[in-house]
Amino acid sequence: MPFANKAVRERARRRIAQQVKAGEPCHLCGRPIDLTVRYPDPDAFTVDHVVPTSLGGSDAFETLRPAHNRCNRQRSNLPMGTVGRNSGVLG
């Protein structure tokens, strides 16, 4: 199920960004994430759903992790490695 609305998505993105500022790395590759890098750069910050919403994953905070745009795209189950609107990109 996608985020209920843009405000909910933004709140979740900010909470995960705070974890990145505190030193939490990309949960997929383990490298640090630079929050100053802007989307759609491959090293930009995105919020990854551990179980994609397209496969029934939820938007509960416990199911969200920080990831680089590149890492999130490589793991994507969407066509051509796209990152969906629910990825919580900084934009």
C-alpha positions as CSV (number, residue, x, y, z in Angstrom):
1,M,0.0,0.0,0.0
2,P,1.5,3.4,-1.0
3,F,1.9,6.3,1.4
4,A,-1.5,7.7,2.4
5,N,-0.5,11.1,1.1
6,K,2.5,13.4,0.4
7,A,2.7,14.6,4.0
8,V,3.0,11.1,5.3
9,R,5.7,10.3,2.7
10,E,7.7,13.5,3.5
11,R,7.5,12.7,7.3
12,A,8.9,9.2,6.8
13,R,11.6,10.6,4.5
14,R,12.7,13.1,7.1
15,R,12.8,10.5,9.8
16,I,15.0,8.2,7.7
17,A,17.2,11.2,6.7
18,Q,17.8,11.9,10.4
19,Q,19.1,8.4,10.8
20,V,21.5,9.0,7.8
21,K,22.7,12.3,9.5
22,A,23.4,10.2,12.6
23,G,25.6,7.9,10.6
24,E,23.4,5.1,9.3
25,P,24.7,3.9,5.9
26,C,22.9,2.6,2.9
27,H,21.3,-0.6,4.1
28,L,22.0,-2.3,0.7
29,C,25.7,-1.5,0.1
30,G,26.8,-0.3,3.6
31,R,28.5,2.9,2.2
32,P,27.7,6.3,3.7
33,I,25.0,8.5,2.1
34,D,25.7,12.1,1.3
35,L,22.4,14.0,1.8
36,T,23.7,17.0,-0.2
37,V,23.7,14.9,-3.4
38,R,20.5,15.7,-5.3
39,Y,18.2,13.2,-6.9
40,P,18.4,11.7,-9.6
41,D,22.2,11.3,-9.0
42,P,23.0,7.6,-8.5
43,D,24.4,8.4,-5.0
44,A,21.4,10.4,-3.9
45,F,19.4,9.4,-0.8
46,T,16.2,7.4,-1.2
47,V,14.0,5.6,1.2
48,D,13.8,1.9,0.5
49,H,10.9,-0.3,1.4
50,V,12.3,-3.6,2.7
51,V,9.3,-5.3,1.1
52,P,8.3,-3.2,-1.9
53,T,4.8,-1.7,-1.7
54,S,4.1,-3.2,-5.2
55,L,4.5,-6.6,-3.5
56,G,2.3,-5.8,-0.6
57,G,4.9,-4.1,1.7
58,S,3.7,-1.4,4.1
59,D,4.8,2.1,4.8
60,A,5.3,1.4,8.5
61,F,8.4,3.2,9.7
62,E,9.9,-0.1,10.7
63,T,9.9,-1.3,7.1
64,L,11.8,1.7,5.7
65,R,15.6,1.9,5.3
66,P,18.0,4.5,3.8
67,A,19.5,3.6,0.4
68,H,21.4,5.2,-2.4
69,N,19.3,5.8,-5.6
70,R,21.6,3.4,-7.5
71,C,21.2,0.6,-4.9
72,N,17.5,1.1,-4.7
73,R,17.2,0.9,-8.5
74,Q,19.3,-2.3,-8.7
75,R,17.0,-3.9,-6.2
76,S,13.8,-2.6,-7.8
77,N,11.1,-5.0,-9.0
78,L,9.7,-2.3,-11.3
79,P,10.5,-2.3,-15.0
80,M,14.0,-1.1,-16.0
81,G,15.0,-0.5,-12.4
82,T,12.8,2.5,-11.7
83,V,12.4,3.9,-8.3
84,G,8.7,4.5,-7.6
85,R,7.0,7.6,-6.1
86,N,7.0,5.8,-2.8
87,S,10.8,5.7,-2.6
88,G,10.8,9.0,-0.6
89,V,13.5,10.6,-2.8
90,L,14.8,14.0,-1.9
91,G,13.8,16.1,-4.8
